[in-house]
Amino acid sequence: MAKRKNYTGRKRRRILPVLLVVLLAGSLAFFAYSALSQSLFPPDIPVTDPNAPAEPEQPSEPESKVPESFQDGGIFSSEYERAYELLSEMTLEEKAGQVLLARCPEEDAAEAVREYHLGGLVLFGRDFKGLKKSTVVSNLASYQAAADIPLILSVDEEGGSVVRVSSNENLAEAPFNSQRYLYKNGGISALVEDTKEKCELLASLGINLNLAPVADVSTDSDDYIYKRTIGKDAETTADCIEAIVKATKGTGVSATLKHFPGYGSNPDTHTGVAIDKRSLDSFRERDFLPFQAGIDAGAPCVLVSHNVVESMDEENPASLSPAVHERLREELGFTGLILTDDMAMDGVTAYTGSKSPYVMALLAGNDLITTSEIETPYEDILAAVKDGSLPEETLDRAVFRVLAFKLSAGILAE
């Protein structure tokens, strides 16, 4: 039988080129069709009706009027716009008085408030001695009524040896105990309960700022400041201060940490000069800890001592030292209100010479000057702004913080 010839290979060789040509032609046709379709039938373009109402614009954030140099994102920052609005409406005389936290005059206190536009008053034992609660409330209300801008009404009610209010049996069953006694006998919970009781009493009288707690660290009973402290190490003191500050929140009475940058074993600056020779590292490792804890807990105020801290400033008391205030602002991150200790103390007057300690205090970075005098600081501040030795912007910055604090604390209504 003859063999059949194999044509399969030949057919495949003829078919493959044909398929390739067909595929290529098809691809070209597809792309040509797509291009033609795009040109003849473009995609739908939305048509805007010229008579249709315009879309409402999204409201933009109003531009802040607060100077950039005042903007620090601080503890009172939610009140900055209103504070600056109030500041912008004030006279120079009103500004000069607003930075004074004056000792309450024994006579004509309401008139002093009105005449000097005072930012606040410090009340002492004499302002409560023997008075009934109704009389105290009435007196404080009369001071507030005399103020164009509501007052900071403050007191040193630490407990123990410093009890301006509770020493009056008409106002409290017994004087408040010291921080050291409370911690020793009841721990932090006793401090918290005591703080709430203090704030309740002070608020019921019309007082809105307590110049306490004492945040100094002392473990030596021979130290001048020891009996007013917790009496424990820095870490324990820090825990106590944090708890006390938190306990004041919502009471209507603000807390003040004192005496920055830490009193240590220094003598009493009421009657002399205190020179602190400790290193900066020792402050960072010890004295700063309770202040940092209180600041982190939301303390709105810090009071600065008159001690001369040589590791920060060899020439000026802490209360008059820009370097100490910068340390508080920059290193500890405090954005609240800085107060001086009483400017009548010998620890200040020995360093000011012919200069005004009140003007020096503002130049150093204080916002509120605690003073037993009224007319002298008021006139000094006015004169310094007028002669240019105190830039008005520096005064404005301090007043701005005072107003922001008052708004934040509910002292000054929106």
Buried (B, 14 or more C-beta within 10 A) or exposed (E): EEEEEEEEEEEEEEEEEEEEEEEEEEEEEEEEEEEEEEEEEEEEEEEEEEEEEEEEEEEEEEEEEBEEEBEBEBBBBEBBBBBBEBBEEBEBBBBBBBBBBBBBBEEEBBEBBBBBBBBBBBBBBEBBEEBEBEEBBEBBEEBBEBBEBBBBBBBBBBBBEBBBBBBBEEBBEEBBBBBBBBBBEBEBEBBBEBBBBBBEBBBEBBBBBBBBBBBBBBBEEEBBBBBBBBBBEBEBBBBBBBBBBBBBEEBBBBBBBBBBBBBBBBBEBEEEBBEBEBEBEBBBEBBBBBBBBBBBBBBBBBBBBBBBBBBBBEEBBBBBBEBBBBBBBEBBEBBBBBBBBBBBBBBBBBBBEEBBBBBBBBBBBBBBBBBBBBEBBBBBBBBBBEEEEBEEEBBBBBBBBBBBBBBBBEBBEE
